[in-house]
Amino acid sequence: MGIDPRITKQAEIIVNYSVKVKKGERVTIVSEYEGRPLVKEIYRLLVQKGVSGLNWNLIDEDLDVIYYKYSSKNQRQFFPKVGYYDIKNTDCFIRIYAPSNVKSMSEVDPTKISERLKTLKPISDWRVNKTRWVITLFPTNSLAQEAGMSLSDYEDFVFSAVNDVSWDSLKEKQAKLKKLMDKTKLVKIVSKDTNLSFSIEGRKAESCYGEFNMPDGEVFTSVVENSVNGFVTFSFPAIYLGREFENVRLEFKNGKVVKATSSKNEKDLNKILDSDRGARFIGEFGIGTNYKIKRFTKDILFDEKIGGTIHLALGRGYKETLSKNVSSIHWDMICDLRTGGALSFDDKIVQLKGKWKI
């Protein structure tokens, strides 16, 4: 049985469009084992392009669970110099998310994960800021089950979202929104269970059209860190390393989350927000613009792109948006405005019930 042509097309988009690999460059691919069909197609293209260095790093979910279950604090705080050397000698970084069990980390103490992420922060910072990188997904049974779909239907959903979009056209459509956000001072989000305001004055919006995420479709920026006031209730479960937090409601005062509640795992929610000082501040405000992605699948790679939604990320902000927030976490949570919400820029409604008014 030959390779699915949809996998080949996804590989071509990743290599040639997203990270634009050139001859002689050094490339690292990271994936779980079930992503191997896509890894092989990407690997083939990279060899044919004449890359100089090519590595595949395998993630084993079971080994990760063992590590967090039995490791000591000293082990979690050990900095891997070899890994740092590797990323500093990588031009392009490709992450293929293909878990066999999305719940594998759900029973791991989140404070241990946060501790390890703090240790690894120099590596992640280098990867984000000094390599060309992309995160994509390969459909697995586990992901299909999370989305409430058969594997066949989920494959159609994933490959369509990646392969059937004109990314150059999306780039053009989002340019208007980016320009407007760059001129905006005050943002307000109002719905039945949300009344939130914050400033994005002086910050820089970024338009995303497939270069870092695949699939894509969002425009995001950072917020003035101490400007957030009010409350927000997130429409969908907030998911952190396989653990679900339902009906998350956050109250802000002068930028900081002063109260965080959820109907599920509330204690762990607050543990995560206590990871470090920056975890209770917003690092990103984003607007989903991909109206071909219509359903929530419990995967942020797709869900934050849903047209008619906004998302807020607690924790680390991005340097290119001029964020000043520093944290070991970056946790996106989604608010669906399609059911009756309004998004305003400088007291002018720009989106109502998920539909643009500009």
C-alpha positions as CSV (number, residue, x, y, z in Angstrom):
1,M,0.0,0.0,0.0
2,G,1.4,3.3,-1.1
3,I,1.8,6.5,1.0
4,D,-1.4,8.6,1.4
5,P,-0.9,11.5,-1.0
6,R,-2.4,13.8,1.6
7,I,0.6,13.1,3.9
8,T,3.0,13.8,1.1
9,K,1.2,17.2,0.4
10,Q,1.4,18.1,4.1
11,A,5.1,17.3,4.2
12,E,5.7,19.5,1.1
13,I,3.8,22.4,2.8
14,I,5.8,22.0,6.0
15,V,9.2,21.9,4.3
16,N,8.7,24.3,1.4
17,Y,6.2,26.8,2.8
18,S,6.4,26.8,6.6
19,V,10.1,26.6,7.4
20,K,11.4,27.0,3.8
21,V,14.3,24.6,4.2
22,K,17.4,25.3,2.2
23,K,20.3,23.2,1.0
24,G,23.0,22.8,3.6
25,E,20.9,23.7,6.6
26,R,20.5,21.7,9.8
27,V,17.1,20.4,10.7
28,T,15.6,18.7,13.8
29,I,12.3,16.8,13.7
30,V,10.6,15.9,17.0
31,S,7.6,13.5,17.1
32,E,5.9,10.7,18.9
33,Y,6.3,7.4,17.1
34,E,2.8,7.5,15.6
35,G,3.9,10.5,13.5
36,R,6.3,8.3,11.6
37,P,4.5,8.3,8.3
38,L,4.7,12.1,8.1
39,V,8.3,12.1,9.5
40,K,9.3,9.7,6.7
41,E,7.9,12.0,4.0
42,I,9.5,15.1,5.5
43,Y,12.8,13.2,6.0
44,R,12.7,12.2,2.3
45,L,12.2,15.8,1.1
46,L,15.0,17.1,3.4
47,V,17.5,14.5,2.1
48,Q,16.5,15.4,-1.5
49,K,17.1,19.1,-0.7
50,G,20.6,18.3,0.5
51,V,20.4,19.4,4.2
52,S,23.7,19.0,6.0
53,G,22.4,17.8,9.4
54,L,19.2,15.9,10.0
55,N,18.0,14.5,13.4
56,W,14.8,12.8,14.5
57,N,14.1,13.0,18.2
58,L,11.5,10.5,19.4
59,I,9.2,11.4,22.3
60,D,8.0,8.4,24.3
61,E,5.0,9.3,26.4
62,D,5.5,6.4,28.8
63,L,9.1,7.4,29.5
64,D,8.0,10.9,30.3
65,V,5.5,9.6,32.8
66,I,8.2,7.5,34.5
67,Y,10.5,10.5,34.6
68,Y,8.1,12.7,36.4
69,K,6.9,10.0,38.7
70,Y,10.4,9.0,39.9
71,S,12.8,11.9,39.3
72,S,14.2,14.0,42.1
73,K,14.2,17.7,42.3
74,N,17.9,17.8,41.5
75,Q,17.2,15.7,38.3
76,R,14.4,18.0,37.2
77,Q,16.7,21.0,37.7
78,F,19.6,19.5,35.8
79,F,20.2,21.5,32.6
80,P,21.0,19.3,29.5
81,K,24.0,21.0,27.9
82,V,23.9,18.5,25.0
83,G,20.3,19.6,24.2
84,Y,21.3,23.2,24.4
85,Y,24.2,22.6,22.0
86,D,21.9,20.8,19.6
87,I,19.3,23.6,19.4
88,K,22.1,26.2,19.0
89,N,23.3,24.2,16.0
90,T,19.8,23.9,14.4
91,D,18.5,26.1,11.6
92,C,15.0,24.6,11.4
93,F,12.9,22.9,14.0
94,I,9.8,20.8,13.1
95,R,7.5,19.4,15.8
96,I,4.9,16.8,14.8
97,Y,2.4,16.2,17.5
98,A,1.1,12.6,17.2
99,P,0.3,11.2,20.7
100,S,-0.9,7.7,21.2
101,N,-2.5,8.8,24.5
102,V,-3.4,12.5,25.1
103,K,-4.1,11.8,28.7
104,S,-0.7,10.2,29.5
105,M,0.4,13.2,31.6
106,S,-2.9,13.9,33.3
107,E,-1.9,12.3,36.6
108,V,1.5,14.0,36.7
109,D,2.0,16.7,39.4
110,P,1.9,20.0,37.4
111,T,4.4,21.6,39.7
112,K,7.0,19.0,38.6
113,I,6.3,19.8,35.0
114,S,6.6,23.5,35.6
115,E,9.9,23.0,37.5
116,R,11.3,21.1,34.5
117,L,10.0,23.7,32.0
118,K,11.8,26.4,34.0
119,T,15.0,24.5,33.7
120,L,14.6,24.0,30.0
121,K,13.6,27.6,29.3
122,P,16.9,28.7,27.7
123,I,16.4,25.9,25.2
124,S,12.8,26.8,24.4
125,D,13.7,30.5,24.2
126,W,16.5,29.7,21.7
127,R,14.2,27.5,19.6
128,V,11.4,30.1,19.4
129,N,13.6,33.2,18.8
130,K,16.6,31.9,16.9
131,T,15.4,29.0,14.7
132,R,12.8,28.7,12.0
133,W,10.2,26.5,13.5
134,V,6.8,25.0,12.9
135,I,4.4,22.9,14.9
136,T,2.0,20.5,13.0
137,L,-0.1,17.5,13.8
138,F,-0.5,14.0,12.4
139,P,-3.9,12.3,13.1
140,T,-3.9,9.5,15.6
141,N,-6.7,7.4,17.2
142,S,-6.1,9.2,20.5
143,L,-6.6,12.7,18.9
144,A,-9.7,11.4,17.0
145,Q,-11.3,10.1,20.2
146,E,-10.6,13.5,21.9
147,A,-12.3,15.2,19.1
148,G,-15.3,12.8,19.2
149,M,-14.7,11.6,15.7
150,S,-13.8,8.4,13.9
151,L,-10.1,8.2,12.7
152,S,-11.2,8.4,9.1
153,D,-13.3,11.5,9.7
154,Y,-10.6,13.1,11.8
155,E,-8.0,12.5,9.1
156,D,-10.3,14.3,6.6
157,F,-10.7,17.1,9.1
158,V,-6.9,17.5,9.7
159,F,-5.7,17.1,6.1
160,S,-8.4,19.5,4.8
161,A,-7.4,22.1,7.4
162,V,-3.8,21.9,6.3
163,N,-3.9,21.1,2.6
164,D,-7.0,22.8,1.3
165,V,-6.2,26.4,2.4
166,S,-4.6,29.0,0.3
167,W,-2.1,30.3,2.8
168,D,-1.0,33.2,0.7
169,S,-4.6,34.3,0.3
170,L,-5.1,34.1,4.1
171,K,-2.1,36.3,4.6
172,E,-3.7,39.0,2.5
173,K,-7.0,38.8,4.3
174,Q,-5.5,39.1,7.7
175,A,-3.4,42.2,6.8
176,K,-6.3,44.5,7.4
177,L,-7.0,43.1,10.8
178,K,-3.3,43.4,11.8
179,K,-3.2,47.0,10.7
180,L,-6.3,47.8,12.7
181,M,-4.9,46.1,15.8
182,D,-1.7,48.0,15.6
183,K,-3.7,51.3,15.8
184,T,-5.9,50.1,18.6
185,K,-5.5,51.2,22.2
186,L,-8.3,49.6,24.2
187,V,-9.9,46.1,23.7
188,K,-13.2,45.0,25.3
189,I,-14.7,41.6,25.3
190,V,-18.3,41.3,26.4
191,S,-20.6,38.3,26.5
192,K,-23.0,36.7,28.9
193,D,-20.3,35.6,31.3
194,T,-17.4,37.9,30.3
195,N,-16.7,41.6,30.7
196,L,-13.0,42.2,30.2
197,S,-10.9,45.2,29.1
198,F,-7.3,45.7,28.5
199,S,-4.8,47.9,26.5
200,I,-2.8,46.8,23.5
201,E,-1.4,50.3,22.9
202,G,2.1,50.3,21.7
203,R,2.2,46.6,21.1
204,K,2.8,44.9,17.8
205,A,0.3,42.5,16.2
206,E,1.4,39.4,14.3
207,S,-0.5,37.7,11.5
208,C,-0.2,33.9,11.4
209,Y,-0.7,32.2,8.1
210,G,1.1,28.9,8.3
211,E,4.7,29.7,9.0
212,F,4.8,28.6,12.6
213,N,1.7,26.6,13.1
214,M,0.1,24.3,10.5
215,P,-2.9,24.6,10.3
216,D,-3.1,28.3,11.1
217,G,-5.3,31.4,11.0
218,E,-5.0,34.0,13.7
219,V,-3.8,37.5,14.4
220,F,-2.4,38.0,17.9
221,T,-0.6,40.6,20.0
222,S,0.4,41.2,23.6
223,V,-1.3,43.3,26.2
224,V,0.0,46.0,28.5
225,E,0.7,43.8,31.4
226,N,-1.0,45.8,34.2
227,S,-4.0,46.9,32.2
228,V,-6.3,43.9,32.3
229,N,-9.4,44.3,34.4
230,G,-12.7,42.5,34.7
231,F,-13.6,38.8,34.3
232,V,-13.7,36.2,31.6
233,T,-15.3,32.8,31.4
234,F,-13.9,30.4,28.8
235,S,-16.4,28.6,26.6
236,F,-14.4,25.4,26.1
237,P,-12.4,23.2,28.5
238,A,-8.9,24.6,29.1
239,I,-6.4,21.8,28.5
240,Y,-2.9,21.7,30.0
241,L,-0.7,18.7,29.3
242,G,-3.7,16.4,28.9
243,R,-5.5,17.6,32.0
244,E,-8.9,19.3,31.5
245,F,-10.2,22.3,33.4
246,E,-13.9,23.0,32.8
247,N,-15.8,26.3,33.1
248,V,-12.6,28.2,33.9
249,R,-13.4,31.8,35.1
250,L,-10.6,34.3,35.8
251,E,-10.9,37.6,37.5
252,F,-8.3,40.3,36.8
253,K,-7.2,43.3,38.7
254,N,-4.5,45.6,37.3
255,G,-3.3,42.8,35.0
256,K,-3.1,39.9,37.5
257,V,-5.4,37.0,38.0
258,V,-6.7,37.5,41.5
259,K,-9.2,34.7,41.4
260,A,-9.3,31.5,39.3
261,T,-12.1,29.0,39.5
262,S,-13.1,25.9,37.5
263,S,-15.7,23.2,38.0
264,K,-13.0,20.6,37.5
265,N,-9.4,20.4,38.8
266,E,-9.6,23.9,40.4
267,K,-6.8,23.2,42.9
268,D,-4.4,22.2,40.0
269,L,-5.5,25.2,38.0
270,N,-4.2,27.5,40.7
271,K,-1.1,25.4,41.1
272,I,-0.2,26.0,37.5
273,L,-1.0,29.7,37.9
274,D,1.4,29.8,40.8
275,S,4.3,28.4,38.7
276,D,6.0,31.8,38.7
277,R,5.1,35.5,38.8
278,G,4.3,35.8,35.1
279,A,1.9,32.9,35.0
280,R,-1.0,35.0,36.4
281,F,-0.5,37.7,33.7
282,I,-1.6,37.6,30.1
283,G,1.1,37.1,27.5
284,E,-1.1,36.9,24.4
285,F,-4.4,38.1,23.0
286,G,-5.4,36.3,19.8
287,I,-8.3,36.3,17.4
288,G,-9.1,33.1,15.4
289,T,-9.7,33.8,11.7
290,N,-10.0,30.4,10.1
291,Y,-13.7,29.9,9.4
292,K,-13.0,26.5,7.9
293,I,-12.3,25.2,11.4
294,K,-15.7,25.2,13.0
295,R,-15.6,22.7,15.8
296,F,-13.7,22.3,19.1
297,T,-11.5,19.3,19.1
298,K,-9.6,19.7,22.4
299,D,-6.4,20.5,20.5
300,I,-5.2,24.1,20.7
301,L,-3.4,23.9,17.4
302,F,-6.9,23.9,15.8
303,D,-9.1,25.3,18.4
304,E,-7.4,28.8,18.8
305,K,-7.9,29.3,15.0
306,I,-11.7,28.8,15.0
307,G,-13.2,31.8,13.2
308,G,-15.4,33.8,15.6
309,T,-13.3,33.0,18.8
310,I,-10.7,34.9,20.8
311,H,-8.1,33.4,23.0
312,L,-6.0,34.6,25.9
313,A,-2.7,33.0,26.9
314,L,-1.6,33.1,30.5
315,G,2.2,33.3,31.0
316,R,4.9,33.8,28.5
317,G,4.5,36.5,25.8
318,Y,6.2,36.7,22.5
319,K,9.1,39.0,21.9
320,E,7.9,40.0,18.5
321,T,4.7,41.4,20.0
322,L,6.8,43.5,22.5
323,S,5.4,41.5,25.4
324,K,7.2,42.0,28.7
325,N,5.7,39.0,30.4
326,V,8.1,36.2,31.3
327,S,7.0,32.8,32.5
328,S,7.7,29.1,32.1
329,I,4.1,28.5,30.9
330,H,2.1,29.6,27.9
331,W,-1.5,28.5,28.3
332,D,-4.1,29.4,25.7
333,M,-7.8,29.5,26.7
334,I,-10.6,30.1,24.3
335,C,-13.7,32.3,24.4
336,D,-16.4,31.6,21.8
337,L,-18.1,34.8,20.7
338,R,-20.3,33.1,18.0
339,T,-23.1,32.6,20.5
340,G,-23.6,36.2,21.5
341,G,-20.3,38.0,22.3
342,A,-19.0,41.3,21.1
343,L,-15.4,42.4,20.5
344,S,-14.7,46.1,20.6
345,F,-11.6,48.2,19.6
346,D,-11.6,51.7,21.1
347,D,-15.3,51.4,22.0
348,K,-16.3,50.4,18.4
349,I,-17.7,46.9,17.9
350,V,-15.6,45.2,15.3
351,Q,-17.0,41.7,15.7
352,L,-20.5,40.6,16.8
353,K,-21.6,37.0,17.3
354,G,-18.4,35.9,15.6
355,K,-19.0,38.0,12.4
356,W,-16.8,40.9,11.4
357,K,-18.2,44.4,11.2
358,I,-15.1,45.9,9.6
